[in-house]
Amino acid sequence: MSAIGQIIGGETSKIFIRERSGSRIELGDLLVAEEDDGNYSILQVKDLVYHSQVPQVMRELASGIQLENRGSQVEFLDEELRNYIIAEAKTILQIRNGKPQLPKRLPKFFTHVRRIEDDDLKFLKKEIEDPLYLGNVRSGSKELKTKIHVNAREAIPHHILIPATTGRGKSNLVKVMLWELMDIENIGMLVLDPHDEYYGRNEKGLKDHPNQEKLRYYTPEISKVEGEAISLNINLRSIRPEHFDGIVEFTSAQKDAIKLYHNKFEENWIQNIIRGEKVENQEGTKEKVSPSTLSVLQRKFDNILGIYEEEGRLESRGGVFTTDAGDSTIKDIIKSLEDGEIVIIDTSRLMGEAELLVGSIIVGALFNKYQKYKAEGKLEEKPIIGIVIEEAPRVLGKEVIERQGHNIYSTIAREGRKFNIGLVAITQLVTLIPRTILANMNTKIILGNEMSQERSEIIASASQDLSDDNRAIASLDRGEAIVTSIFTKFAVPIKIPLFEEHVKDKISETKEKPPLLSPEDL
Ligand SMILES: Nc1ncnc2c1ncn2[C@@H]1O[C@H](COP(=O)(O)OP(=O)(O)OP(=O)(O)O)[C@@H](O)[C@H]1O
């Protein structure tokens, strides 16, 4: 492939390339500088600057004359020789004997550079186990054929963070990832889906995946769904006081009251609070819980769970939390996850806190089980578990944790890896999440972000040095991302496929598969 520029100087962190005129090098382009021995460096363009050898005063004079329309043909000097573009690039990788290495030396002076080709990325094609496809390598805004995978069994327990502002393609990316995970065995995924967008009730979604045995879809609106949905009913008896930890704020008087009701009524504690049953003290006379505390608790449970009392009966608004069904829902979900299935919970009809509570009940129970498995030495036989959580600062935010203490999600972020449980956390605002948690998220799939403070935080917590990528992150288009991970040698620019396109290919691929034996063989 032809040279599009030549190295004319620089230092380890910044190489200057003089662009061959008309080559149209773009920001983010990946370029290759070859050496005589077959080794080569991969460079990424970080900045572009005009360079002119014509003195400033002459340039001003020439443009002035042109502006005044007096001599638009004025050419003081040979344009191409005197004015050119310098691409400032960074060496991101050096390939020695086919193996990628972090750059330790400068490419040779005056080496010609060319655009990258798929062949230059052969080292990425080595087989990895349980490959989770994220997208294709991207050079600037041009997509290559080389696919980027991470090892799902490694990446998920080490947590994945997806930071992006709205509309940059977060949901699309998660849909693509879940679709891919449908083909990987021994990974259970719990997806709390507040926008009911992953199953694909009315459009393409996971329901269209050929491997349907791996999918469980829980929704309160089962009658409106074609296909195999399961009713999302959760019995109040499944809820324990600690499930509210760090999710719902209670005063100390309310916490005391909850403890009392739980001690006295055990699994029926919420029902009895809602019914306003009296709890007596040891003398059997006075109420221990003040009527005002009780009524605040009743109002909270009404708001969060949609449970209230009417004419002596407990009623359920929304029908998710009930007293007369859903005894086995949580157990069934946990079993599915332990069987390596993908469980989508349509929480679109629930209040934010109720959604987190549902997750808290499931994840809390699962975490306890996995702790036990580890103690018994059985953890490695169990599937990896991933939990997809949107608007992560609701549970991982500094303020929330400081105010309400740790919740099960922040516990997973800190300790889940030891028990093979990880988060796939999605957020628009990384700055709200403590650095310690961000540093624990070892794979970040960075989508476009126009907020400079957010970009700084993302860059500061990345697994690779992204200090030159501020502008690149700001200018990422929909579906364009940078993957930075402890599992990749360099921060890989990718283009995520549009889900509908990706699915179309996959569905037709499976349909077009030739029969194992031809008619003649038979
Ligand atoms: N990889 C992609 N390639 C091309 N277009 C894309 C890609 N990802 C998303 N888009 C387009 O961008 C639009 C927004 O995508 P998506 O809903 O995934 O963004 P989002 O970040 O989740 O937005 P929101 O925060 O509003 O939920 C989609 O309608 C889709 O058409």
The ligand as an ORCA input file, in Angstrom:
! r2SCAN-3c Opt
* xyz 0 1
  N     -23.228      1.070     16.527
  C     -24.074      1.903     15.948
  N     -23.978      2.154     14.645
  C     -24.837      3.016     14.060
  N     -25.826      3.664     14.705
  C     -25.978      3.463     15.995
  C     -25.103      2.558     16.705
  N     -25.478      2.535     17.995
  C     -26.533      3.360     18.103
  N     -26.832      3.917     16.912
  C     -27.938      4.836     16.639
  O     -28.019      5.784     17.682
  C     -29.319      5.795     18.267
  C     -29.186      5.829     19.784
  O     -28.670      4.584     20.212
  P     -28.908      3.992     21.664
  O     -30.351      4.031     22.003
  O     -28.208      2.709     21.738
  O     -28.150      5.103     22.515
  P     -28.104      5.305     24.071
  O     -26.759      5.848     24.345
  O     -28.513      4.070     24.776
  O     -29.205      6.398     24.255
  P     -30.109      6.675     25.528
  O     -29.199      7.174     26.573
  O     -31.049      7.707     25.007
  O     -30.773      5.366     25.868
  C     -30.023      4.535     17.800
  O     -31.320      4.831     17.397
  C     -29.223      4.035     16.620
  O     -29.890      4.285     15.414
*
